[in-house]
Amino acid sequence: MPRITRKNSIKESIVDVSSSPEKDTKSNARNATISAVKTTHPESQCVMIVPDGMLNDNQRGIVVGKLRNPKTGTGTLYAFSHNNTKLYEMNQFDENKRSWFIDNSVQSDGSFFLTTTIDPLFVIIPYLQKAKHTSPIDQLLVDEEYTDTGKLSLCSKKEDLEKIADCKQSGTFQAWKYNEGKTFDWLGKKVSRLTQHLKDKNFNVTQSSAVSSNYVKTDSATVPESLFTRYAFGLISEYLSDELSAALEKHLELPAVPKFANNDDVKEPPAKRQKFGSDIKSEPTEDYSKDQKPFVKEKIQVSAKSKALASAAKGSKSIASFFGKK
């Protein structure tokens, strides 16, 4: 993936943060979008990691706008292709004590934006659910707070919208109404495909506390399929409201999370030996006095001959006394 940077002085040529790639008259919306980008990333420039196809499509620049997040309902940054036919979500990763070296300058803010494609139907579903009447899609996708919402009508074709809604057509006129059954079927297929993908990649879905699930593979033959399904459901739920996620879980009849033992390869590390430093009073960790018999001094038996020699030596001088000074 190529890396691109944005500077305030050339934001029109490298990263277009206007509400439309053309010179439209909606200056208020454009200024709001620029303000949103600067608030999220106030530095003079930023780093974005984007797919190759995104640069090929966006010959006029990357169009960034704010849309309502389908999970939280708050404003979130998204990117559109130059003709508004593709939607990309932007996730910002930020860590402390990190910086970028860009050309001959140092970017003190080491965060970066990761841009990936997203199915626009996830963002469209909340608007269809709130609609009380059957209406054209451009009338359903109206949000006074986030004016770029109308561009979503260009991101989804008729065959895509029919996966989550019913269409009433008369000539070229099309009106749409949300269909819960179709939505559940569409989401169920996504969960199924994602479950199979996780199994094919032997992705670790046990979520063991000893290892990171991002870097450890597991043997899919030993993992219950329900774990893969529930993990895939959790990923899809990140783009659904809490109410829709609960309804989908009930529709899929997901079983309870089974208890799964960790892999044999994942073992707890051995206990560390106790460290003794100069400031730490070292004391024995084991009691060696247990089962120890008291020491008894053995009595030495003296023969009669030795007793006679000791008696005869009484009162005699030591041989060392003959060598002393007189």
C-alpha positions as CSV (number, residue, x, y, z in Angstrom):
1,M,0.0,0.0,0.0
2,P,1.4,3.4,-0.8
3,R,1.8,6.1,1.7
4,I,0.5,9.6,1.2
5,T,0.7,12.7,3.3
6,R,-1.4,15.8,3.7
7,K,-0.3,19.3,4.1
8,N,-2.6,22.2,4.8
9,S,-1.1,24.2,2.0
10,I,-1.7,21.6,-0.6
11,K,-4.8,19.8,0.8
12,E,-6.7,20.4,-2.5
13,S,-4.1,18.6,-4.7
14,I,-3.1,15.7,-2.4
15,V,-6.0,15.0,-0.1
16,D,-9.2,16.7,-1.1
17,V,-11.2,17.4,2.1
18,S,-14.0,19.2,0.5
19,S,-17.5,17.9,0.5
20,S,-17.4,17.3,-3.2
21,P,-14.7,16.8,-5.8
22,E,-16.3,19.5,-7.9
23,K,-16.3,23.2,-7.0
24,D,-19.7,23.3,-5.4
25,T,-21.3,26.1,-3.5
26,K,-21.8,24.3,-0.2
27,S,-19.0,26.2,1.6
28,N,-20.5,25.6,5.0
29,A,-20.3,21.8,4.6
30,R,-16.8,22.0,3.1
31,N,-15.6,24.1,6.1
32,A,-17.2,21.7,8.5
33,T,-15.4,18.8,6.9
34,I,-12.0,20.6,7.0
35,S,-12.6,21.5,10.6
36,A,-13.4,17.8,11.4
37,V,-10.2,16.6,9.9
38,K,-8.2,19.2,11.6
39,T,-9.8,18.5,15.0
40,T,-9.1,14.8,14.6
41,H,-5.6,15.4,13.4
42,P,-4.4,19.0,14.3
43,E,-0.9,18.6,13.1
44,S,0.3,20.2,9.8
45,Q,0.4,16.9,8.0
46,C,-0.6,13.3,8.6
47,V,0.2,9.8,7.3
48,M,-2.4,7.6,5.5
49,I,-2.1,4.0,4.4
50,V,-4.5,3.4,1.5
51,P,-5.2,0.5,-1.0
52,D,-3.6,0.8,-4.4
53,G,-6.9,0.9,-6.1
54,M,-8.0,3.9,-4.0
55,L,-5.3,6.0,-5.6
56,N,-6.1,4.7,-9.1
57,D,-9.8,5.6,-8.6
58,N,-9.1,9.0,-6.9
59,Q,-7.2,10.8,-9.6
60,R,-8.7,14.0,-8.4
61,G,-7.7,13.4,-4.8
62,I,-9.1,11.6,-1.7
63,V,-12.4,13.0,-0.7
64,V,-12.9,12.8,3.1
65,G,-16.2,13.4,4.9
66,K,-18.0,12.7,8.1
67,L,-20.8,10.1,8.2
68,R,-22.9,8.8,11.1
69,N,-21.3,5.6,12.5
70,P,-23.8,2.7,12.2
71,K,-22.7,1.3,15.6
72,T,-22.5,4.3,17.8
73,G,-24.5,6.9,15.9
74,T,-21.6,9.5,16.2
75,G,-19.7,11.2,13.5
76,T,-16.9,9.2,11.9
77,L,-14.4,10.0,9.1
78,Y,-14.9,8.1,5.8
79,A,-13.4,8.5,2.4
80,F,-15.1,8.5,-1.0
81,S,-13.7,7.7,-4.4
82,H,-13.6,10.6,-6.8
83,N,-16.9,9.6,-8.4
84,N,-18.5,8.6,-5.0
85,T,-18.9,5.0,-6.1
86,K,-16.8,3.5,-3.4
87,L,-16.7,4.0,0.4
88,Y,-13.7,3.6,2.7
89,E,-13.6,3.7,6.4
90,M,-10.7,5.5,8.2
91,N,-9.3,4.2,11.4
92,Q,-6.7,6.2,13.3
93,F,-4.0,4.4,15.3
94,D,-2.2,6.4,17.9
95,E,0.5,5.4,20.3
96,N,2.6,7.4,22.7
97,K,6.3,8.1,22.0
98,R,6.0,7.7,18.3
99,S,6.9,10.1,15.4
100,W,7.4,10.1,11.7
101,F,10.3,11.1,9.5
102,I,8.7,12.6,6.4
103,D,11.2,13.9,3.8
104,N,13.4,16.3,5.7
105,S,11.0,17.0,8.5
106,V,10.0,15.2,11.7
107,Q,6.3,14.7,12.4
108,S,5.9,14.7,16.2
109,D,2.5,13.1,16.0
110,G,3.2,9.5,15.1
111,S,-0.4,8.4,14.5
112,F,-1.6,7.3,11.1
113,F,-4.9,6.6,9.3
114,L,-5.6,3.1,7.9
115,T,-8.1,3.2,5.1
116,T,-10.0,0.1,4.1
117,T,-13.1,-0.6,2.0
118,I,-16.5,-1.0,3.7
119,D,-19.8,-2.1,2.4
120,P,-22.0,1.1,2.3
121,L,-25.1,-0.9,3.2
122,F,-23.9,-1.0,6.8
123,V,-24.2,2.8,6.9
124,I,-27.4,2.8,4.9
125,I,-29.3,0.4,7.1
126,P,-30.0,2.8,10.1
127,Y,-31.6,5.3,7.7
128,L,-33.9,2.7,6.1
129,Q,-34.9,1.5,9.6
130,K,-36.0,5.0,10.7
131,A,-38.0,5.6,7.5
132,K,-41.8,5.5,8.1
133,H,-42.8,5.5,4.4
134,T,-41.6,4.0,1.2
135,S,-39.4,6.7,-0.4
136,P,-36.7,7.2,-3.0
137,I,-33.3,6.4,-1.7
138,D,-32.0,10.0,-2.1
139,Q,-34.8,11.1,0.2
140,L,-34.1,8.4,2.8
141,L,-30.4,9.3,3.0
142,V,-30.8,12.8,4.4
143,D,-28.9,13.9,7.5
144,E,-28.8,17.6,8.4
145,E,-25.8,17.0,10.7
146,Y,-23.8,15.0,8.2
147,T,-24.4,16.4,4.7
148,D,-22.2,13.9,2.9
149,T,-24.8,11.1,3.7
150,G,-26.5,11.7,0.3
151,K,-23.4,10.4,-1.5
152,L,-24.2,6.9,-0.2
153,S,-26.9,6.6,-2.8
154,L,-24.2,6.6,-5.5
155,C,-22.2,3.9,-3.7
156,S,-24.9,1.3,-3.8
157,K,-26.6,-0.1,-6.9
158,K,-30.1,-1.4,-7.2
159,E,-29.0,-5.0,-6.8
160,D,-27.2,-4.1,-3.6
161,L,-30.1,-2.3,-2.1
162,E,-32.4,-5.2,-2.8
163,K,-30.4,-7.2,-0.3
164,I,-31.8,-5.2,2.6
165,A,-34.9,-3.5,1.2
166,D,-37.9,-3.9,-1.1
167,C,-38.2,-1.8,-4.2
168,K,-41.4,-0.5,-5.8
169,Q,-40.6,0.8,-9.3
170,S,-42.7,2.6,-11.9
171,G,-40.6,3.4,-15.0
172,T,-37.4,5.0,-13.8
173,F,-38.9,6.0,-10.4
174,Q,-37.8,3.7,-7.5
175,A,-39.0,3.7,-3.9
176,W,-37.5,1.7,-1.1
177,K,-38.7,0.2,2.2
178,Y,-36.6,-1.6,4.8
179,N,-37.0,-5.4,4.9
180,E,-35.8,-7.1,8.1
181,G,-35.9,-10.6,6.7
182,K,-33.7,-9.7,3.7
183,T,-31.3,-7.9,6.0
184,F,-30.9,-11.0,8.3
185,D,-30.3,-13.2,5.3
186,W,-27.7,-10.8,4.0
187,L,-25.9,-10.5,7.3
188,G,-26.1,-14.3,7.9
189,K,-24.3,-14.9,4.6
190,K,-21.6,-12.5,5.7
191,V,-21.2,-14.3,9.0
192,S,-21.0,-17.6,7.2
193,R,-18.4,-16.5,4.7
194,L,-16.3,-14.8,7.5
195,T,-16.5,-18.0,9.6
196,Q,-15.2,-20.1,6.7
197,H,-12.4,-17.6,6.1
198,L,-11.3,-17.8,9.8
199,K,-11.3,-21.6,9.6
200,D,-9.3,-21.6,6.4
201,K,-6.7,-19.3,7.9
202,N,-6.6,-21.3,11.2
203,F,-7.2,-18.0,13.0
204,N,-7.0,-18.2,16.8
205,V,-10.5,-17.6,18.1
206,T,-9.9,-19.0,21.6
207,Q,-8.8,-15.6,22.9
208,S,-6.4,-17.1,25.3
209,S,-5.0,-14.6,27.9
210,A,-1.6,-16.1,27.5
211,V,-1.1,-15.2,23.9
212,S,-2.4,-12.6,21.4
213,S,-5.1,-13.9,19.1
214,N,-3.6,-11.8,16.3
215,Y,-0.4,-13.7,15.9
216,V,-1.2,-17.3,17.0
217,K,-2.7,-19.9,14.7
218,T,-4.8,-22.8,16.0
219,D,-5.7,-26.2,14.6
220,S,-9.2,-25.6,13.3
221,A,-9.9,-29.4,13.6
222,T,-9.7,-29.1,17.4
223,V,-11.8,-25.9,17.7
224,P,-15.6,-26.1,17.8
225,E,-17.2,-24.4,14.8
226,S,-19.4,-22.4,17.1
227,L,-16.4,-20.5,18.3
228,F,-15.5,-19.4,14.7
229,T,-19.2,-18.5,14.1
230,R,-19.4,-16.4,17.3
231,Y,-16.1,-14.7,16.5
232,A,-17.3,-13.8,13.0
233,F,-20.6,-12.6,14.4
234,G,-18.7,-10.3,16.8
235,L,-16.7,-8.8,13.9
236,I,-19.9,-8.1,11.9
237,S,-21.6,-6.6,15.0
238,E,-19.0,-3.9,15.1
239,Y,-21.0,-2.3,12.2
240,L,-24.5,-2.9,13.6
241,S,-26.5,-1.1,16.3
242,D,-27.0,-3.0,19.6
243,E,-30.6,-3.7,18.8
244,L,-29.9,-5.1,15.3
245,S,-27.0,-7.1,16.7
246,A,-29.1,-8.7,19.4
247,A,-31.9,-9.5,16.8
248,L,-29.3,-11.0,14.4
249,E,-27.9,-13.2,17.2
250,K,-31.4,-14.5,17.9
251,H,-32.1,-15.1,14.2
252,L,-28.9,-17.1,13.8
253,E,-29.6,-19.1,16.9
254,L,-26.0,-18.8,18.0
255,P,-25.2,-21.3,20.8
256,A,-23.7,-20.2,24.1
257,V,-19.9,-19.7,24.2
258,P,-18.4,-23.2,24.9
259,K,-15.6,-23.6,27.3
260,F,-12.5,-24.4,25.3
261,A,-9.2,-25.6,26.8
262,N,-6.1,-23.8,25.6
263,N,-3.8,-25.5,23.2
264,D,-1.0,-27.8,24.6
265,D,1.5,-25.5,23.0
266,V,0.3,-22.6,25.1
267,K,1.7,-23.2,28.5
268,E,2.2,-21.0,31.4
269,P,5.8,-19.9,31.9
270,P,7.8,-21.6,34.7
271,A,7.9,-19.9,38.0
272,K,10.8,-17.5,38.3
273,R,13.4,-18.0,40.9
274,Q,13.4,-15.6,43.8
275,K,15.8,-12.8,43.4
276,F,18.0,-11.7,46.3
277,G,19.4,-8.2,46.3
278,S,21.4,-6.3,48.8
279,D,18.3,-4.5,50.0
280,I,16.3,-7.7,50.4
281,K,16.6,-9.8,53.5
282,S,17.4,-13.3,52.2
283,E,15.7,-16.0,54.2
284,P,15.4,-19.7,53.5
285,T,12.3,-20.6,51.6
286,E,12.3,-24.2,53.0
287,D,12.5,-25.5,56.5
288,Y,15.4,-28.0,56.6
289,S,15.0,-28.5,60.4
290,K,12.1,-30.9,59.9
291,D,12.7,-34.5,60.7
292,Q,16.2,-33.7,62.0
293,K,17.5,-35.8,65.0
294,P,19.3,-34.0,67.7
295,F,23.1,-34.4,67.8
296,V,24.3,-36.8,70.6
297,K,28.0,-36.9,71.5
298,E,29.2,-40.4,71.6
299,K,31.1,-41.7,74.7
300,I,34.7,-42.8,74.1
301,Q,35.7,-45.9,76.0
302,V,39.2,-45.7,77.6
303,S,41.3,-48.9,78.1
304,A,42.9,-49.8,81.4
305,K,46.4,-49.3,79.9
306,S,45.6,-45.7,78.9
307,K,44.2,-45.0,82.4
308,A,47.5,-46.3,83.9
309,L,49.6,-44.1,81.7
310,A,47.5,-41.0,82.5
311,S,47.8,-41.7,86.2
312,A,51.6,-42.0,86.0
313,A,51.9,-38.8,84.1
314,K,50.4,-36.7,86.8
315,G,52.8,-34.2,88.3
316,S,55.3,-34.5,85.5
317,K,56.4,-31.6,83.4
318,S,55.6,-31.1,79.8
319,I,58.5,-31.7,77.4
320,A,58.1,-28.2,76.1
321,S,59.2,-26.8,79.4
322,F,62.8,-28.0,78.9
323,F,63.1,-25.7,75.9
324,G,61.9,-22.5,77.5
325,K,64.1,-19.6,78.6
326,K,65.8,-19.9,81.9
